């Protein structure tokens, strides 16, 4: 039965062994479709089911199982919930809401996503950390029903994953990117205290999550964007001092109650940081933004293929949105040819597929992948 092979296929790839074919991913919080693109794909396929929201901030659709089955997708996902007691304070006039960390997000007029606009920790002092209202990582409503949900996916033979925002991204959401980066230089003691507090909350959330689902979830992806289009956001030394020790606490929390693999999501030109990421204990690198400087798939496989499984790689910045069906088929062939041999590759987009992407391009991507996936 085909479903019995899904999890085995993905786990072999994670372990850098060659499965029967390259496994295929679609529909996670880092590999889904923005709602506009999803609605066009549904129309193209004649699917009349209503669109469900996967992620409000990013405007992502929950991909229907009928589409996932069409593309023989090997992965499924289960996510920690927000606390039921949290009040997002929706302001429909301004189109804003407040997340559990106290950050205000706003969708610009005519925009597609919610941007961080107000940051709750304004002053870089310890007192601000003491008075901030932190999320409760032990709130049981975060985990209600997750064991049953994860088990159902596991029993159907899928490889089951999850996502969580990492410490680095959370600190700059609390302070703003500009202030967080300045803190590394001018408020080191404060930044380390803030990162320590954030790591406490996130690692406790992850430990509780895996207490519930550890028997059924095979990997966790921690989002930790470290690169821009052309360069790193922080230096390798700053990563080792200010980021890695705190991210490791999340990895350790996951491993405490599971055998889950650790994936890191980082967009951008992160090539110079990859040895440090490997040293941190990361086993899977996502999303392989090939449009960023230095992220050449053949080079990545040659240099790091003995240490990492690569996940993603099909460009959503330009190719998926503006390329032709032929362009996409050629790129799928190229990336699979670079990253697939010997295992160690989970096929997917280099991030969420954007709203201007024609449905024909989505079909071309996954239909070509299915044709090319056999070794």
N, C-alpha and C positions, 0 to 999 in steps of 0.2 A: 504494500500500500504506500502511495507516494508520501502521505503525511508522516509516516514513520521515519522518513529520511530527513525531514527538515532540520530537526535539532542535531542529529548526528553530523549533517553536512556543515552546519554553522560551527559546531564545536571543533570539528576537524580543522576548519579554516582558522579559528582562533588559536589552535595549537600548532599552526603552521604545518599542517599535514594536508595532503591533497585529497579532497573528497571526490565523490562521483561527478560533481559539477560545481562550478563556482556558485556559492549561495547568494541569494538575492534579498535585498532589504528595501522596504518602502513603507512609509506611513508613521515613522517615529516623529518626535518633536524636532529632530534635525534632518528628517528626510521625507517630509510630507509635502502637501500642496497648499499654497495659499488659497483661500476660499474661492476667489475669482477664477483661478486656474482649475480648481476642482470642479466647479459648476460647469465650466466649458467641457471638461473631460466627461462628466456625467452625461451631458447632452449628446456628446459625440457617441457615447456607448449606449445611449437609450436607457440610462438608469434614472428612474424617477423617484428614488427615495430622497427624503429631505436631508439636507446637509447638517451634520452635527459638528460642533466646534471642539477641536482638540486643544487649542491654546489661544486664549483671548488676546494676549499681548502681541503675539506674532501673527494673529489672524489665520491660524491653520485649521484645515478641515480634518476631521476624522475620516480616514479612507475606509470606505465600505468593504466588507469582507468579500463581496462578489468581485470587486476589482482586484483585491489582493490575491484571490484565488486565480483570477484570469492570468495574472503575471507570475503565478507559482511562487509567491513571496514566502520565504522561509522563516521570517521573523514576525513576532507579535510583541506588544508592549503592555505593561501595567504600571500605573503611576501612583505615587503617594498623593493623597488628597490634601486640600487645605482644611484647616480647622473649621468645623461647622459654626463655631462661635464668632469667627472673623466677620466684621462688617466692612465690605469694600467701599462704602460711602460713595456709591455711584452718583455722579453729577451729569445728568443727561444733557443739560444745556451746554456744558463745557466739554462733554465727553471725556471725563476723567474718572479714575478710581484709585483706591489706595490698596497696595498689596499688604501681605502679612508682616512685612518688614517695616512698614510705615512709609514706603516710597510711593509718591503720587505719579501716576502715569496718565498721559493724555494722547489722544489721537488727533493729529492736526486735521483741519478741514480738508477734505479730499484725500487724506492719507490712508494708508493700508494697515499701519501698525501703531501700537501705543508706545510712546517714547517716555523715558524717565524725565520728569520735569521739576519735581521738588524732592529734595534729599533730606531725610530726617535728622541726621547727625551733622549739625551745622558747625560746631566748634570742635577742634581737635584736642579734647581734654578727657581725662578719665571720668570726670563727673558726668559728662554727656553719655558715656557708655553705661553708667550706673542708672541713670534716669530713663534711658531708652526702653520702650516697651518691646521686648524681644518675643518672637514666636515661641509657643510652648511645644517643644519637640515630643512631649509625652502625651499630648492630647489624643485620646483613643479614637476620635472620629476621623483622624488622618488615615487610619488603617482598617476601618470597618469594611468587611467584604473583600478585602484584597487577596486574602489567602484563597478563597473560593474562585475568584477571578483568575488568579495566576494558575491555580491547579487545572482549571478548565482548559486554558490555553496549552499548558504542559501536556495534559492528557490527550490533546488532539495532535501532539507530536511536534509542536512549534518550538523554536528557540525563543525564549522569552527574555526581554531586556527591560531596562528602565533608565530614566534620566534624573539628574538632580543638578541644580546650579551649584558651582563650586565656591570656595571661600573668596578667591580673588574677585570674581564677578560680583559677589554679594557685597564685598567691601566698597567697591566703587559705585554700586547702586545706593548704598547708604550715604556715601560722601560726595558723589559725582566722580567721573573719571579724572577730571583735572585735579580735584582736591586729593583723591586717593594717590595719584602719582606724585603730587607734591609732598604728601605725607611721608612717602618712602625716603625723601631727601631731608625734610625739615622737621618731621614729627615722628621719628622712628619709634620711639617708645609708645606713643599713642597708637600708631598703626599696628604694631605687634600685639598690643592689648586688644584692639578691635578685632584683628584677625583671629586671635585666640578665642574670643567670645563667639564669633561667628562659627568657628570650627567646632566649638562645644555644641552649639545648637544643631548644625548640619550633621555632625557625626552621630549625635544622639537620635536624630530623625532616621538616619540610615540604619542604625543598629535596630531600632524598633521596627522599621520596615522589613528588614531581613529576618527578624524574629518571626514575622508573619509569613513571609513568602520565600525564605531562603532555600526551601526544598525545590522550588519551581522556577527560579529566575537565574539565568545563566550569565548575565552581565549587567553592569551598571555603567552608564556613561556620565561622567562628571564634566560639566561645561566650564571651560577655563580658557577663554580667548586670550591669546598671548601675542598675536601677530596682526600687523596691518597689511595692506596690499604689498608694500615694498620692504618692510622691516619688522623687527620685534617691537612690541609695546614696552617691554622692559628688558634689561640686560640679563644674560645668563646668571651673573652674580646676584642680581636682585631677585631673580626667580628662585635661586637656591636659598636665599635668606628670608624672603618675604612671602613666597607662594608655596614652594614644595613642602615644607614641614607641615603646613596646615591642610593641604590637599591630601597628604599621606594619611592624616587622621580619618578622613572620609573613607579612603581605601581600606584601612584597617578595620573600620566599623563594619563595612560590607563583608569582609572576609571572616569576621568573628562568628557569623552565623550562616555562612554559605561558602560555596566554592566558586562564587561569581568571579568572572574575569573583570578587569578594570579597563575601561575605555576612557580616553580623554578626548573631548571635543575642543578643538582650537582652530578657528579660522586663521587665515593669513599666512605670512611668510615665516613659519616656525622652524624651518630647517635647522638653523644654528642651535636651537634648543632641544632637538630630538634626543641627543645623548642624555641630557639631564632628565627629560621626561621618562626615558627608559629606566634610568637609575632610580627614579621615584617609585617604580613598580608598575608603571602603565604597560599593559599588554596589547592594547588595541588603539590605533590612532585614527581619529575622525576629524574633519570630513575630507581631508586631502584636497585643499583648494588649489587646483592646478593652475589657476590664473594668477596666483600670488608668486612673488619672486622666489626662486629656488625650489619650488615644489614640483620638480620633474619626477614623474612616476617611475621611470626606469632607474633613475639615480636613487630614489628612495628605496626601491626594492633591493637594489644591489648593495646599498650601504647598511640598511636596517632590517632587511627581510628576515634575518636570522633571529631578530629580537621582537618584532612587532607584526601584528596582523593589521593590514590597512583596510579602512572602511570608508567607502564613498568614491570620490574622484571624478564624477561626471559634472562638469562645470555648469552651474546655474546662473552665473553672472552674465555671461554673454551667449554661450553656446545654446543652452536650452531655450532662452528667451528669443534669440535673434537668428540662430543657425537654421539651416535647412534640415530636412529629414536625412538627406545624404550626409551632411556634416556630422549629425549626431550619430548615425550608424558607424561612420568612420572612427569617431572618437571613442565610442564604446568598444569597438574592436581594438583600438590602440591601448586604452587603459586596461582592459581585461588582459591583453597580451603582455603588458608590462607587469601588472601586479598579481595576475592569477597563477602563473606556473609554480608548482610545488605546494600550493595552498597559501594560506596567509592573506586572503582577500575576501571581503564581504562587499559585493557590488551595491552601489547606490549613488545618489546625487551628492554633490559637494555641499549641499545644505538644502533647505526647503525650496521647492520649485516655485518660482515667482508668478505673479498674477498675469503677466503679459505672455506667458508661455502658451503657444498653441497646443491644443490637445494632440494634434498629429505628432508633435515632438515628444510628448510623454509616451505615446504609443511606440514611436520609433525607438526610444531609449530602452524600454522594457522588452519589446519584441526582439530587438537585436541582441539584448543581453541573454534572452532565453536561447536564441539560436547559437550564440557564441559561447555559452556557459560550459558546454561539454569539453572535457579535456581531450 
